[in-house]
């Protein structure tokens, strides 16, 4: 028997269906509430609102569980390749050998970007933030492939756009980095795998042969997997809502990149390292920084701490913390920032303020330390997040289109002035 919720408004009871997910989570379907009662629901920041039914990622914040299409993040990060995970997220199942080979071949075919796009980089200031460049160039892809703008494109055309996105984002990103450091760009090498090709485009120089360190390529693979999807977060919701207007996929993904850039979302990984560097340079006891983070009059927040949905621990942070230790040890790097990060974590975890609010380190707390060890500059950290998140955004967009979801258009409660008459300029 289907479950029903009862909502009583001014003495009148309305019955609303309860939707149950495959992990037994409940949602009250309020679709008809307004037409029945005239009332809408109010939930700033969508803290308690399910915006869609999704089969991509399952997340249980109370118990620190994260699964892509049913597979645990721990297992995928330990055993799979990023490109396998991308296939899984986008197509719903792990690929067999021939499906994986086809998928990789289709991506490899499209790694070049149009030479005209190369000129865009020249117009940016040398210290332009790579996220700004990446978002703009992703959006620009829609102008190079105008067919993508057709909202009634075929499945094959959509597939081609997906291959192009997966293939070109590493090139666009690595070239944004080259622009940042003022080096000549390096073209994609299609005999390398996804991570190796990216590392080669980032670090190879005309005068020097770049040797890909398997430790670095492995760490990158793990990081990309850990970032690949996170259900209805700010950027995924942005991609879905922009796409729901039938804007093309390139532009929808570009909007996701912009949402990710913010320091409360993916931009936190850059902000964490900058915070740790500041704490290191400052040298004052960590308690002072904790006190600042707790002070409501001080804008300082402990970056890399807290999460909208994880109220126990972030399973990604657990894996990344261990990976950071492994990478630093294998590469023989001693980084004082990791010691500060660990101390800060201990101080915060034992502090009443953080305990009472369930504030734990999130994925961004340790990821920057690994990126730094891999030689990736701070300004590129959020681009790395975007590279990992791309298959998730694509999967979320595809699901939204396949389910024929309506245009995203929330309601509001108007609290402004009531109707009044225009007063001429002289009389004001
Ligand atoms: N430092 C100090 N206090 C904090 C922090 C923090 N990092 N995070 C939350 N709080 C406090 C906040 O002030 C509030 O206190 P009170 O109840 O007294 O007003 C309480 O904890 C609840 O916080 P909130 O801001 O209402 O929670 P939210 O769900 O709206 O925000 C968040 C979640 C991630 C934006 C927030 O925790 C934050 O700003 N963290 C720092 C930025 C960060 O690390 N972001 C990366 C998130 S993980 C990557 C991703 O998936 O995007």
Boltz pocket constraint, residues with backbone or C-beta under 6 A from the ligand:
constraints:
  - pocket:
      binder: B
      contacts: [[A, 45], [A, 230], [A, 233], [A, 263], [A, 264], [A, 265], [A, 266], [A, 268], [A, 293], [A, 294], [A, 300], [A, 301], [A, 302], [A, 303], [A, 304], [A, 305], [A, 306], [A, 307], [A, 308], [A, 309], [A, 357], [A, 359], [A, 362], [A, 363], [A, 364]]
      max_distance: 6.0
